[in-house]
Amino acid sequence: MEPVGTWEWFWLFLLFSIPVVNVIAIIWMAVGSEKSSLANFCRAILLWFVVGLVLAILAGVLGL
């Protein structure tokens, strides 16, 4: 298994900065990537999305 290279990270970060496309790409790579470091990174991003969503819902319910 080969590591993720610098240019690969560069293009991935560019892809991840595009709204809506980023969520689809992150889910796709978290599930189907052959590179474990990339899959783990995408899973961590998904966890941050969930944390942000929970905090936004709590702030909305509490009226903050």
C-alpha positions as CSV (number, residue, x, y, z in Angstrom):
1,M,0.0,0.0,0.0
2,E,1.5,3.3,-1.0
3,P,1.1,6.5,0.9
4,V,-0.9,9.6,-0.2
5,G,1.4,11.9,-2.0
6,T,1.7,15.7,-1.7
7,W,0.0,16.4,-5.0
8,E,-2.8,14.0,-4.2
9,W,-3.4,15.9,-0.9
10,F,-3.3,19.2,-2.8
11,W,-6.0,18.1,-5.2
12,L,-8.0,16.4,-2.5
13,F,-8.1,19.6,-0.4
14,L,-9.2,21.5,-3.5
15,L,-12.0,19.0,-4.0
16,F,-12.9,19.2,-0.4
17,S,-13.3,23.0,-0.6
18,I,-16.2,22.7,-3.1
19,P,-19.6,22.9,-1.4
20,V,-21.9,19.9,-1.7
21,V,-19.3,18.0,-3.8
22,N,-17.1,17.8,-0.7
23,V,-19.6,15.8,1.3
24,I,-20.2,13.3,-1.5
25,A,-16.4,12.9,-2.1
26,I,-15.6,12.5,1.6
27,I,-18.3,9.9,2.1
28,W,-17.2,8.1,-1.1
29,M,-13.5,8.1,0.0
30,A,-14.3,7.2,3.6
31,V,-16.0,4.0,2.4
32,G,-14.2,3.1,-0.8
33,S,-10.6,4.3,-0.6
34,E,-7.9,1.7,-0.9
35,K,-5.4,4.0,1.0
36,S,-6.1,3.6,4.7
37,S,-4.6,7.0,5.6
38,L,-7.0,8.7,3.3
39,A,-10.0,6.7,4.4
40,N,-9.2,7.4,8.1
41,F,-8.8,11.1,7.3
42,C,-12.2,11.2,5.6
43,R,-13.8,9.3,8.5
44,A,-12.4,11.9,10.9
45,I,-13.8,14.7,8.7
46,L,-17.2,13.0,8.8
47,L,-17.0,12.9,12.6
48,W,-16.4,16.6,12.7
49,F,-19.4,17.2,10.4
50,V,-21.5,15.2,12.9
51,V,-20.2,17.2,15.9
52,G,-20.9,20.5,14.1
53,L,-24.4,19.3,13.2
54,V,-25.1,18.3,16.8
55,L,-23.8,21.6,18.1
56,A,-25.9,23.6,15.5
57,I,-29.0,21.7,16.5
58,L,-28.4,22.3,20.2
59,A,-27.8,26.0,19.6
60,G,-31.0,26.2,17.6
61,V,-33.0,24.4,20.2
62,L,-31.6,26.5,23.0
63,G,-32.0,29.7,21.1
64,L,-28.4,30.7,21.2
